[in-house]
Amino acid sequence: MKGKLVKGLLGVAIIAALTGCSSGTNKNKDTAVNTTDNLETIIEKAKKEGEIASVGMPDTWANWVGTWENIKSQYGINHNDTDMSSAEELAKFESEGEKGTADIGDVGISFGPLAVSKELTLPYKTSYWDDIPDWAKDDAGHWLLSYTGTISFMVDKDNVKNVPTSWKDLKNGNYKVAVGDVAKANQAQFAVLAAAMANGGNEEDIQPGIDYFKEIAKQGRISSVDASLANIEKGETDVVILWDFNALNYRDTIDKDRFEVRIPTDGSVISGYTTIINKNAPHPNAAKLAREYILSDEGQINLAKGYARPIRTNVKLPEDVASKLLKDEEYKSAQPVESNESWDKTALTLPEKWQSEVLVNVKK
């Protein structure tokens, strides 16, 4: 498979003119960024750079370990990562400025446009540009999703007799529901958005989601237990609302037969994570090559091994990898955010709304 990837990169994609920028800090003329570089040149320069420093892309998340190992074996590029949140990644890029020490990061979709607005990013489209949906990429290639997540229910069948398959089921049942920290967690905020979408709302109108959880809170069914792997394993929750890739990972880690993961049939939201390349990357060509690899067939399969759903839907997953994910038909009700700008504004209002309208009704 590795041999096939190299041929693909040096064959079909080699003639692509790939977007770049000359504002990085790398001053070596042999490895400097050039907007006219084709992929073959980028590979040559990346090999000379010989290393890449990532942030927020640890081995244990979405099987990044497979990506870094393959880039090392194919191109001789060494890797190191510092794990941090999306906000911390942007803060690092910004605070270090021209003395940047990080090359590439992985952030939630809403942080892509923010990074662009702060002029922190180096654009690079990759040769797989046309395979990426318009909603999942920046027009100039400053950010583009590598994989998606969809809000799902993770149900503990040891506690639950009838598995809820919709928000309506969840509301009408007697399940104890764990949502997460809506004040801080991106995942929890998207859970509220998914509930809003299923009840007539959208990224501009979150109130139906707030009202939904308010009613459940009044019934004493909002769990205050942290939805950690340990607590889920101990059976302290009935239904946990999570990204599908987290839910599937937890399911298989604890007991595949004990837990069921479902995408609610009456509505859910798709979001995802995007790589961002530091404008002042010390190894900008290695960062470009990493993004190229991540979007390749092999790179997308690597992510799927870590339960992340590839953004390139035309990649055929091996049967053993595909079996780890939910079937495509499970996602019929799921849709992406139509306006990231609108959602970013709404998300700012969520913590206060959650506190004043939902948490005040949570029974201790």
C-alpha positions as CSV (number, residue, x, y, z in Angstrom):
1,M,0.0,0.0,0.0
2,K,2.9,2.3,0.8
3,G,4.4,1.8,-2.7
4,K,1.0,2.6,-4.3
5,L,0.8,5.9,-2.3
6,V,4.2,7.0,-3.4
7,K,3.3,6.3,-7.1
8,G,0.1,8.2,-6.6
9,L,1.8,11.2,-5.1
10,L,4.6,11.3,-7.7
11,G,2.3,10.5,-10.6
12,V,-1.2,11.8,-10.7
13,A,-0.6,14.6,-8.3
14,I,2.8,15.6,-9.3
15,I,1.6,18.0,-12.0
16,A,-0.8,19.8,-9.8
17,A,0.0,23.4,-9.1
18,L,-0.4,23.7,-5.3
19,T,-1.1,26.8,-3.3
20,G,1.5,28.1,-1.0
21,C,2.9,31.3,0.5
22,S,6.4,32.8,1.1
23,S,5.8,34.2,4.6
24,G,7.3,31.3,6.6
25,T,10.4,31.7,8.7
26,N,12.4,29.0,6.8
27,K,15.3,31.0,5.2
28,N,17.1,28.1,3.6
29,K,16.9,28.7,-0.1
30,D,16.9,24.9,-0.7
31,T,13.7,24.5,1.3
32,A,11.9,27.9,1.1
33,V,8.2,27.9,0.3
34,N,7.3,28.7,-3.3
35,T,3.8,29.1,-4.7
36,T,4.8,27.4,-7.9
37,D,6.2,24.2,-6.3
38,N,4.7,21.0,-7.5
39,L,4.3,18.0,-5.3
40,E,7.6,16.5,-6.4
41,T,9.5,19.6,-5.3
42,I,7.6,19.8,-2.1
43,I,8.6,16.2,-1.3
44,E,12.3,17.0,-2.1
45,K,12.2,20.0,0.2
46,A,10.4,18.2,3.0
47,K,13.0,15.5,3.0
48,K,15.7,18.1,3.4
49,E,13.8,19.7,6.3
50,G,13.7,16.2,7.8
51,E,11.3,16.9,10.6
52,I,7.9,18.2,11.5
53,A,6.5,19.6,14.8
54,S,2.7,19.3,15.3
55,V,0.4,20.5,18.0
56,G,-2.9,18.9,19.0
57,M,-2.2,15.8,16.9
58,P,-1.1,13.1,19.5
59,D,-0.7,9.4,18.7
60,T,-3.9,8.4,20.5
61,W,-6.3,10.7,18.7
62,A,-7.8,9.5,15.4
63,N,-4.8,7.2,14.9
64,W,-2.4,10.0,14.2
65,V,0.3,7.5,15.2
66,G,-0.3,5.7,11.9
67,T,0.1,9.0,9.9
68,W,3.4,9.9,11.6
69,E,4.9,6.4,11.3
70,N,4.1,6.2,7.6
71,I,5.5,9.7,6.9
72,K,8.6,8.7,8.7
73,S,9.0,5.4,6.8
74,Q,8.2,6.8,3.4
75,Y,10.0,10.2,3.6
76,G,12.4,10.0,6.5
77,I,10.7,12.8,8.3
78,N,10.9,12.7,12.1
79,H,7.9,13.9,14.2
80,N,7.1,15.3,17.6
81,D,3.8,16.6,19.0
82,T,2.6,18.8,21.8
83,D,-1.0,18.0,22.7
84,M,-3.2,21.1,23.3
85,S,-6.6,22.4,22.6
86,S,-7.7,24.3,19.4
87,A,-7.6,27.6,21.2
88,E,-4.1,26.9,22.6
89,E,-2.8,26.0,19.2
90,L,-3.9,29.3,17.8
91,A,-2.5,31.1,20.8
92,K,0.9,29.4,20.2
93,F,1.0,30.3,16.5
94,E,0.1,33.9,17.4
95,S,2.4,34.4,20.4
96,E,5.5,32.9,18.7
97,G,5.1,34.9,15.5
98,E,8.1,34.8,13.2
99,K,9.9,32.6,15.7
100,G,7.3,29.8,15.2
101,T,8.3,26.4,16.5
102,A,5.2,24.5,15.4
103,D,4.4,23.5,11.8
104,I,0.9,22.1,11.7
105,G,-2.1,21.7,14.0
106,D,-5.5,20.0,14.1
107,V,-8.4,22.2,15.2
108,G,-12.2,22.3,15.3
109,I,-13.8,23.7,12.2
110,S,-14.7,27.0,13.8
111,F,-11.1,27.7,14.6
112,G,-10.1,27.5,10.9
113,P,-11.7,30.8,10.0
114,L,-10.5,32.4,13.2
115,A,-6.9,31.4,12.4
116,V,-7.3,33.0,8.9
117,S,-8.7,36.2,10.4
118,K,-5.6,36.4,12.6
119,E,-3.4,35.8,9.6
120,L,-1.7,32.8,11.2
121,T,-2.0,30.3,8.3
122,L,-0.1,29.1,5.2
123,P,-2.6,28.0,2.5
124,Y,-2.2,24.7,0.8
125,K,-5.0,23.0,-1.1
126,T,-3.5,19.5,-1.8
127,S,-4.2,17.5,-4.9
128,Y,-7.4,16.1,-3.4
129,W,-9.0,19.5,-3.3
130,D,-12.0,18.7,-5.5
131,D,-12.9,15.7,-3.3
132,I,-13.6,17.9,-0.3
133,P,-17.1,19.4,0.1
134,D,-17.3,23.2,-0.2
135,W,-18.6,23.5,3.3
136,A,-15.5,21.8,4.6
137,K,-12.8,24.0,3.2
138,D,-11.6,27.5,2.9
139,D,-11.6,28.9,-0.7
140,A,-7.9,29.6,-0.6
141,G,-6.9,26.4,1.2
142,H,-6.0,28.0,4.5
143,W,-8.0,25.2,6.2
144,L,-9.8,22.1,5.0
145,L,-11.3,19.2,7.0
146,S,-9.5,15.9,7.2
147,Y,-12.3,14.0,9.0
148,T,-15.8,14.6,10.4
149,G,-17.6,13.8,13.5
150,T,-21.4,13.5,14.0
151,I,-23.3,13.9,17.2
152,S,-24.5,10.4,18.4
153,F,-26.0,8.6,21.3
154,M,-23.8,6.1,23.2
155,V,-26.3,3.8,25.1
156,D,-25.4,1.5,27.9
157,K,-27.6,-1.5,27.3
158,D,-26.9,-2.8,30.9
159,N,-28.9,0.2,32.1
160,V,-31.3,0.7,29.2
161,K,-33.9,-1.8,27.9
162,N,-35.2,0.1,24.9
163,V,-32.4,1.9,23.0
164,P,-33.4,5.4,22.0
165,T,-32.9,6.1,18.3
166,S,-34.1,9.7,18.1
167,W,-34.3,12.8,20.2
168,K,-38.0,12.2,20.6
169,D,-37.2,8.8,22.1
170,L,-34.7,10.3,24.4
171,K,-37.1,13.0,25.6
172,N,-40.0,10.6,26.1
173,G,-38.0,8.0,28.0
174,N,-36.6,7.9,31.5
175,Y,-33.0,7.8,30.5
176,K,-30.3,9.6,32.5
177,V,-28.5,11.8,29.9
178,A,-24.9,13.0,30.0
179,V,-24.3,16.0,27.8
180,G,-20.9,17.3,29.0
181,D,-19.8,20.8,29.9
182,V,-21.6,23.2,27.5
183,A,-19.7,26.1,28.9
184,K,-16.3,24.8,27.7
185,A,-16.6,21.7,25.5
186,N,-17.0,22.0,21.7
187,Q,-18.6,18.5,21.7
188,A,-21.3,19.5,24.2
189,Q,-22.1,22.6,22.4
190,F,-22.7,20.7,19.2
191,A,-24.9,18.3,21.2
192,V,-27.2,21.3,21.9
193,L,-27.1,22.3,18.3
194,A,-28.0,18.8,17.1
195,A,-31.0,18.8,19.5
196,A,-32.0,22.2,18.1
197,M,-31.8,21.0,14.5
198,A,-34.0,18.1,15.4
199,N,-36.6,20.4,16.8
200,G,-36.8,23.2,14.2
201,G,-33.8,25.2,15.1
202,N,-30.4,25.8,13.4
203,E,-27.1,27.4,14.0
204,E,-28.8,30.9,14.2
205,D,-31.6,29.7,16.5
206,I,-30.4,27.5,19.3
207,Q,-33.4,28.0,21.5
208,P,-35.2,24.7,20.5
209,G,-32.1,22.9,21.8
210,I,-32.0,24.8,25.0
211,D,-35.8,24.2,25.5
212,Y,-35.3,20.5,24.8
213,F,-32.6,20.0,27.5
214,K,-34.5,22.3,29.9
215,E,-37.4,19.9,29.9
216,I,-35.2,16.9,30.5
217,A,-33.5,18.8,33.3
218,K,-36.8,19.5,35.0
219,Q,-37.5,15.8,34.9
220,G,-34.2,15.3,36.8
221,R,-32.6,13.4,33.9
222,I,-29.6,15.5,33.2
223,S,-26.6,13.7,34.6
224,S,-23.9,15.7,36.4
225,V,-21.4,12.9,36.0
226,D,-18.4,13.6,33.8
227,A,-18.8,11.5,30.6
228,S,-15.3,10.1,31.0
229,L,-14.3,6.6,29.8
230,A,-14.0,5.5,33.4
231,N,-17.4,6.7,34.4
232,I,-19.1,5.3,31.4
233,E,-17.4,1.9,32.1
234,K,-18.7,2.0,35.7
235,G,-22.2,2.4,34.4
236,E,-22.9,5.8,35.8
237,T,-24.7,7.0,32.7
238,D,-27.6,5.6,30.5
239,V,-27.1,7.7,27.4
240,V,-24.0,9.9,26.6
241,I,-24.1,12.4,23.8
242,L,-20.8,12.3,22.0
243,W,-19.1,12.6,18.6
244,D,-19.5,9.3,16.8
245,F,-15.7,8.7,16.7
246,N,-15.4,9.1,20.5
247,A,-18.5,7.0,21.1
248,L,-17.3,4.1,18.8
249,N,-13.8,4.3,20.4
250,Y,-15.2,4.1,23.9
251,R,-17.6,1.3,22.9
252,D,-14.8,-0.9,21.5
253,T,-12.5,0.0,24.4
254,I,-14.9,-1.1,27.1
255,D,-17.2,-3.7,25.6
256,K,-18.6,-3.7,22.1
257,D,-21.6,-5.9,23.0
258,R,-22.6,-3.7,26.0
259,F,-22.9,-0.4,24.2
260,E,-24.8,0.7,21.2
261,V,-24.0,3.9,19.2
262,R,-26.8,5.5,17.2
263,I,-27.1,8.7,15.1
264,P,-30.5,10.2,16.1
265,T,-32.9,9.6,13.2
266,D,-34.7,12.9,13.6
267,G,-31.6,15.1,13.2
268,S,-28.0,15.5,14.0
269,V,-25.1,17.8,13.1
270,I,-21.9,17.0,11.2
271,S,-18.7,18.9,12.0
272,G,-15.1,18.1,11.9
273,Y,-11.4,18.9,12.4
274,T,-9.1,20.8,10.0
275,T,-5.4,20.9,9.7
276,I,-3.9,24.4,9.8
277,I,-0.3,25.1,8.7
278,N,1.6,27.8,10.6
279,K,2.4,30.8,8.4
280,N,5.7,30.8,10.3
281,A,6.3,27.1,10.2
282,P,10.0,26.1,10.6
283,H,9.4,23.1,8.3
284,P,6.7,24.4,5.9
285,N,7.2,21.8,3.2
286,A,7.0,19.0,5.7
287,A,3.8,20.5,6.9
288,K,2.4,20.6,3.3
289,L,3.5,17.1,2.7
290,A,1.8,16.0,5.9
291,R,-1.5,17.6,4.8
292,E,-1.1,15.9,1.4
293,Y,-0.6,12.5,3.0
294,I,-3.5,13.0,5.4
295,L,-5.9,13.6,2.5
296,S,-4.5,10.6,0.5
297,D,-6.3,7.3,0.4
298,E,-3.8,5.8,2.9
299,G,-4.0,8.8,5.2
300,Q,-7.8,8.8,5.2
301,I,-7.8,5.1,6.0
302,N,-5.4,5.7,8.9
303,L,-7.9,8.2,10.4
304,A,-10.7,5.7,9.9
305,K,-8.7,3.2,11.9
306,G,-9.0,5.7,14.7
307,Y,-12.8,5.9,14.2
308,A,-12.7,9.2,12.4
309,R,-14.9,9.4,9.3
310,P,-12.8,10.5,6.3
311,I,-13.8,13.7,4.6
312,R,-13.1,12.1,1.2
313,T,-16.2,9.9,0.8
314,N,-14.7,8.3,-2.4
315,V,-12.0,6.5,-0.4
316,K,-12.7,2.8,-0.2
317,L,-12.0,1.5,3.3
318,P,-10.8,-2.0,3.8
319,E,-13.5,-4.2,5.2
320,D,-11.9,-4.5,8.7
321,V,-11.6,-0.7,8.9
322,A,-15.1,0.0,7.6
323,S,-16.6,-2.4,10.1
324,K,-15.4,-0.2,12.9
325,L,-17.6,2.7,11.7
326,L,-21.3,3.1,11.4
327,K,-23.0,2.4,8.1
328,D,-23.5,5.3,5.7
329,E,-27.3,5.0,6.0
330,E,-27.1,5.8,9.7
331,Y,-26.2,9.4,8.7
332,K,-29.3,10.3,6.6
333,S,-30.6,12.8,9.2
334,A,-27.2,14.4,9.8
335,Q,-26.2,17.7,8.1
336,P,-23.3,20.1,8.4
337,V,-23.6,23.7,9.8
338,E,-24.7,25.9,6.9
339,S,-23.0,29.0,8.3
340,N,-19.9,28.7,10.4
341,E,-19.9,32.4,11.0
342,S,-23.5,32.3,12.4
343,W,-22.6,29.3,14.6
344,D,-19.6,31.0,16.0
345,K,-21.8,33.9,17.2
346,T,-24.4,31.6,18.6
347,A,-21.8,29.5,20.4
348,L,-20.7,32.5,22.4
349,T,-24.2,32.8,23.9
350,L,-24.5,29.2,24.8
351,P,-22.7,29.1,28.2
352,E,-25.0,31.8,29.7
353,K,-28.1,30.2,28.2
354,W,-27.2,26.8,29.4
355,Q,-26.5,28.1,32.9
356,S,-29.6,30.3,33.2
357,E,-32.1,28.0,31.5
358,V,-30.9,24.4,31.9
359,L,-28.5,24.0,34.8
360,V,-30.8,26.0,37.2
361,N,-33.3,23.2,36.7
362,V,-30.9,20.3,37.2
363,K,-31.8,18.4,40.4
364,K,-29.0,17.7,42.7
